[in-house]
Amino acid sequence: VGIETQVLDFNGTLDATNEMFNSDIVVGSVHRYPSSNGSLIDLNRIKVLNDADEIEFNLAMGMLKNATIDILGHPFGVYSYFHKKLPKKYFELICKESLKRKIAIEINTKYIAEPEKLFKILKEINPYVSIGSDAHNKEELARAFNIIKEVVKK
Protein backbone atom coordinates (compact mmCIF):
# COMPACT_ATOMS: atom_id res chain seq x y z
CA VAL A 1 0.00 0.00 0.00
CA GLY A 2 1.39 3.38 -0.95
CA ILE A 3 0.54 7.05 -1.11
CA GLU A 4 1.58 10.01 -3.20
CA THR A 5 1.59 13.25 -1.28
CA GLN A 6 2.45 16.76 -2.36
CA VAL A 7 4.92 19.14 -0.81
CA LEU A 8 3.44 22.30 0.63
CA ASP A 9 6.53 24.41 1.34
CA PHE A 10 10.30 24.64 1.02
CA ASN A 11 10.80 22.80 4.32
CA GLY A 12 9.41 19.60 2.83
CA THR A 13 6.08 19.68 4.67
CA LEU A 14 3.74 17.14 3.07
CA ASP A 15 -0.05 17.17 2.84
CA ALA A 16 -0.52 13.74 4.42
CA THR A 17 -1.68 12.73 7.86
CA ASN A 18 0.51 10.76 10.26
CA GLU A 19 -1.73 7.74 9.67
CA MET A 20 -1.04 7.89 5.93
CA PHE A 21 2.70 7.64 6.57
CA ASN A 22 2.14 4.08 7.80
CA SER A 23 2.07 3.10 4.11
CA ASP A 24 4.65 0.74 2.64
CA ILE A 25 5.75 3.36 0.08
CA VAL A 26 5.53 7.14 0.32
CA VAL A 27 6.00 9.17 -2.86
CA GLY A 28 6.59 12.88 -2.31
CA SER A 29 5.91 15.12 -5.29
CA VAL A 30 5.78 18.74 -6.37
CA HIS A 31 2.32 19.40 -7.80
CA ARG A 32 2.05 23.15 -7.26
CA TYR A 33 4.27 26.01 -6.09
CA PRO A 34 3.55 27.91 -2.87
CA SER A 35 2.83 31.62 -3.02
CA SER A 36 4.16 34.24 -0.62
CA ASN A 37 0.81 34.32 1.24
CA GLY A 38 0.85 30.58 2.01
CA SER A 39 -1.58 29.46 -0.68
CA LEU A 40 -0.62 27.76 -3.96
CA ILE A 41 -0.04 29.72 -7.16
CA ASP A 42 -2.21 29.09 -10.19
CA LEU A 43 -0.69 26.50 -12.52
CA ASN A 44 -0.94 28.86 -15.50
CA ARG A 45 1.47 31.29 -13.79
CA ILE A 46 4.24 28.67 -13.94
CA LYS A 47 4.49 29.26 -17.70
CA VAL A 48 5.71 32.80 -17.08
CA LEU A 49 7.86 32.30 -13.99
CA ASN A 50 11.52 32.92 -14.80
CA ASP A 51 12.64 31.02 -11.72
CA ALA A 52 10.25 28.03 -11.92
CA ASP A 53 13.20 25.62 -12.18
CA GLU A 54 14.76 27.06 -9.01
CA ILE A 55 11.43 26.98 -7.15
CA GLU A 56 10.83 23.34 -8.04
CA PHE A 57 14.44 22.46 -7.15
CA ASN A 58 14.07 24.03 -3.69
CA LEU A 59 10.76 22.27 -3.06
CA ALA A 60 12.27 18.92 -4.06
CA MET A 61 15.36 19.48 -1.92
CA GLY A 62 13.13 20.33 1.03
CA MET A 63 11.48 16.93 0.68
CA LEU A 64 14.75 15.08 0.21
CA LYS A 65 16.30 16.68 3.29
CA ASN A 66 13.32 16.84 5.65
CA ALA A 67 10.41 14.62 4.62
CA THR A 68 9.87 10.93 5.22
CA ILE A 69 9.61 9.72 1.63
CA ASP A 70 10.78 6.64 -0.24
CA ILE A 71 10.48 8.12 -3.74
CA LEU A 72 10.80 11.65 -5.07
CA GLY A 73 7.92 11.71 -7.54
CA HIS A 74 8.47 13.07 -11.04
CA PRO A 75 11.20 15.62 -10.24
CA PHE A 76 10.74 18.73 -12.38
CA GLY A 77 7.48 17.28 -13.67
CA VAL A 78 5.54 20.51 -13.23
CA TYR A 79 8.40 22.60 -14.61
CA SER A 80 8.99 20.37 -17.65
CA TYR A 81 5.26 20.15 -18.37
CA PHE A 82 5.20 23.90 -18.99
CA HIS A 83 8.77 24.58 -20.14
CA LYS A 84 9.46 21.34 -22.07
CA LYS A 85 13.00 20.98 -20.75
CA LEU A 86 14.96 19.48 -17.89
CA PRO A 87 17.17 21.81 -15.83
CA LYS A 88 20.41 19.80 -15.98
CA LYS A 89 22.30 21.43 -13.08
CA TYR A 90 19.37 21.18 -10.69
CA PHE A 91 18.49 17.63 -11.74
CA GLU A 92 22.08 16.52 -11.11
CA LEU A 93 21.98 18.02 -7.61
CA ILE A 94 18.65 16.30 -6.89
CA CYS A 95 20.03 12.95 -8.05
CA LYS A 96 23.12 13.32 -5.85
CA GLU A 97 21.07 14.26 -2.80
CA SER A 98 18.59 11.42 -3.39
CA LEU A 99 21.43 8.92 -3.68
CA LYS A 100 23.00 10.19 -0.46
CA ARG A 101 19.67 9.77 1.35
CA LYS A 102 18.74 6.48 -0.39
CA ILE A 103 15.54 7.95 -1.83
CA ALA A 104 14.52 6.80 -5.31
CA ILE A 105 14.00 9.21 -8.20
CA GLU A 106 10.82 8.55 -10.17
CA ILE A 107 11.04 8.47 -13.94
CA ASN A 108 7.49 9.33 -14.89
CA THR A 109 6.59 8.95 -18.55
CA LYS A 110 3.79 11.52 -18.32
CA TYR A 111 6.26 14.24 -17.39
CA ILE A 112 9.42 13.14 -19.17
CA ALA A 113 11.28 15.96 -20.93
CA GLU A 114 14.54 15.58 -22.80
CA PRO A 115 14.82 11.83 -22.14
CA GLU A 116 18.37 11.54 -23.52
CA LYS A 117 19.60 14.22 -21.12
CA LEU A 118 17.68 12.68 -18.23
CA PHE A 119 19.04 9.17 -18.79
CA LYS A 120 22.59 10.43 -19.29
CA ILE A 121 22.46 12.09 -15.87
CA LEU A 122 20.88 9.00 -14.29
CA LYS A 123 23.60 6.80 -15.78
CA GLU A 124 26.39 9.10 -14.52
CA ILE A 125 25.06 9.52 -10.96
CA ASN A 126 23.25 6.16 -10.67
CA PRO A 127 20.59 7.00 -8.06
CA TYR A 128 17.88 4.59 -7.02
CA VAL A 129 15.08 4.75 -9.61
CA SER A 130 11.35 4.08 -9.67
CA ILE A 131 9.39 4.01 -12.92
CA GLY A 132 5.87 5.38 -13.16
CA SER A 133 3.26 6.45 -15.68
CA ASP A 134 1.00 8.61 -13.50
CA ALA A 135 -1.83 6.19 -14.24
CA HIS A 136 -5.21 7.28 -12.94
CA ASN A 137 -7.04 4.37 -14.54
CA LYS A 138 -6.08 0.91 -15.85
CA GLU A 139 -5.78 2.10 -19.47
CA GLU A 140 -2.95 4.44 -18.46
CA LEU A 141 -0.82 1.77 -16.76
CA ALA A 142 2.68 1.69 -18.31
CA ARG A 143 1.77 4.73 -20.46
CA ALA A 144 4.59 5.54 -22.89
CA PHE A 145 7.08 3.08 -21.35
CA ASN A 146 8.40 2.73 -24.91
CA ILE A 147 10.14 6.10 -24.34
CA ILE A 148 12.24 4.51 -21.62
CA LYS A 149 12.97 1.40 -23.69
CA GLU A 150 14.10 3.49 -26.68
CA VAL A 151 16.47 5.70 -24.72
CA VAL A 152 17.93 2.86 -22.64
CA LYS A 153 18.74 0.93 -25.84
CA LYS A 154 20.98 3.77 -27.07
C-alpha positions as CSV (number, residue, x, y, z in Angstrom):
1,V,0.0,0.0,0.0
2,G,1.4,3.4,-0.9
3,I,0.5,7.0,-1.1
4,E,1.6,10.0,-3.2
5,T,1.6,13.3,-1.3
6,Q,2.4,16.8,-2.4
7,V,4.9,19.1,-0.8
8,L,3.4,22.3,0.6
9,D,6.5,24.4,1.3
10,F,10.3,24.6,1.0
11,N,10.8,22.8,4.3
12,G,9.4,19.6,2.8
13,T,6.1,19.7,4.7
14,L,3.7,17.1,3.1
15,D,-0.1,17.2,2.8
16,A,-0.5,13.7,4.4
17,T,-1.7,12.7,7.9
18,N,0.5,10.8,10.3
19,E,-1.7,7.7,9.7
20,M,-1.0,7.9,5.9
21,F,2.7,7.6,6.6
22,N,2.1,4.1,7.8
23,S,2.1,3.1,4.1
24,D,4.6,0.7,2.6
25,I,5.8,3.4,0.1
26,V,5.5,7.1,0.3
27,V,6.0,9.2,-2.9
28,G,6.6,12.9,-2.3
29,S,5.9,15.1,-5.3
30,V,5.8,18.7,-6.4
31,H,2.3,19.4,-7.8
32,R,2.1,23.1,-7.3
33,Y,4.3,26.0,-6.1
34,P,3.5,27.9,-2.9
35,S,2.8,31.6,-3.0
36,S,4.2,34.2,-0.6
37,N,0.8,34.3,1.2
38,G,0.8,30.6,2.0
39,S,-1.6,29.5,-0.7
40,L,-0.6,27.8,-4.0
41,I,0.0,29.7,-7.2
42,D,-2.2,29.1,-10.2
43,L,-0.7,26.5,-12.5
44,N,-0.9,28.9,-15.5
45,R,1.5,31.3,-13.8
46,I,4.2,28.7,-13.9
47,K,4.5,29.3,-17.7
48,V,5.7,32.8,-17.1
49,L,7.9,32.3,-14.0
50,N,11.5,32.9,-14.8
51,D,12.6,31.0,-11.7
52,A,10.3,28.0,-11.9
53,D,13.2,25.6,-12.2
54,E,14.8,27.1,-9.0
55,I,11.4,27.0,-7.1
56,E,10.8,23.3,-8.0
57,F,14.4,22.5,-7.1
58,N,14.1,24.0,-3.7
59,L,10.8,22.3,-3.1
60,A,12.3,18.9,-4.1
61,M,15.4,19.5,-1.9
62,G,13.1,20.3,1.0
63,M,11.5,16.9,0.7
64,L,14.8,15.1,0.2
65,K,16.3,16.7,3.3
66,N,13.3,16.8,5.6
67,A,10.4,14.6,4.6
68,T,9.9,10.9,5.2
69,I,9.6,9.7,1.6
70,D,10.8,6.6,-0.2
71,I,10.5,8.1,-3.7
72,L,10.8,11.6,-5.1
73,G,7.9,11.7,-7.5
74,H,8.5,13.1,-11.0
75,P,11.2,15.6,-10.2
76,F,10.7,18.7,-12.4
77,G,7.5,17.3,-13.7
78,V,5.5,20.5,-13.2
79,Y,8.4,22.6,-14.6
80,S,9.0,20.4,-17.7
81,Y,5.3,20.2,-18.4
82,F,5.2,23.9,-19.0
83,H,8.8,24.6,-20.1
84,K,9.5,21.3,-22.1
85,K,13.0,21.0,-20.7
86,L,15.0,19.5,-17.9
87,P,17.2,21.8,-15.8
88,K,20.4,19.8,-16.0
89,K,22.3,21.4,-13.1
90,Y,19.4,21.2,-10.7
91,F,18.5,17.6,-11.7
92,E,22.1,16.5,-11.1
93,L,22.0,18.0,-7.6
94,I,18.7,16.3,-6.9
95,C,20.0,12.9,-8.1
96,K,23.1,13.3,-5.9
97,E,21.1,14.3,-2.8
98,S,18.6,11.4,-3.4
99,L,21.4,8.9,-3.7
100,K,23.0,10.2,-0.5
101,R,19.7,9.8,1.4
102,K,18.7,6.5,-0.4
103,I,15.5,7.9,-1.8
104,A,14.5,6.8,-5.3
105,I,14.0,9.2,-8.2
106,E,10.8,8.5,-10.2
107,I,11.0,8.5,-13.9
108,N,7.5,9.3,-14.9
109,T,6.6,9.0,-18.6
110,K,3.8,11.5,-18.3
111,Y,6.3,14.2,-17.4
112,I,9.4,13.1,-19.2
113,A,11.3,16.0,-20.9
114,E,14.5,15.6,-22.8
115,P,14.8,11.8,-22.1
116,E,18.4,11.5,-23.5
117,K,19.6,14.2,-21.1
118,L,17.7,12.7,-18.2
119,F,19.0,9.2,-18.8
120,K,22.6,10.4,-19.3
121,I,22.5,12.1,-15.9
122,L,20.9,9.0,-14.3
123,K,23.6,6.8,-15.8
124,E,26.4,9.1,-14.5
125,I,25.1,9.5,-11.0
126,N,23.3,6.2,-10.7
127,P,20.6,7.0,-8.1
128,Y,17.9,4.6,-7.0
129,V,15.1,4.7,-9.6
130,S,11.4,4.1,-9.7
131,I,9.4,4.0,-12.9
132,G,5.9,5.4,-13.2
133,S,3.3,6.5,-15.7
134,D,1.0,8.6,-13.5
135,A,-1.8,6.2,-14.2
136,H,-5.2,7.3,-12.9
137,N,-7.0,4.4,-14.5
138,K,-6.1,0.9,-15.8
139,E,-5.8,2.1,-19.5
140,E,-3.0,4.4,-18.5
141,L,-0.8,1.8,-16.8
142,A,2.7,1.7,-18.3
143,R,1.8,4.7,-20.5
144,A,4.6,5.5,-22.9
145,F,7.1,3.1,-21.4
146,N,8.4,2.7,-24.9
147,I,10.1,6.1,-24.3
148,I,12.2,4.5,-21.6
149,K,13.0,1.4,-23.7
150,E,14.1,3.5,-26.7
151,V,16.5,5.7,-24.7
152,V,17.9,2.9,-22.6
153,K,18.7,0.9,-25.8
154,K,21.0,3.8,-27.1
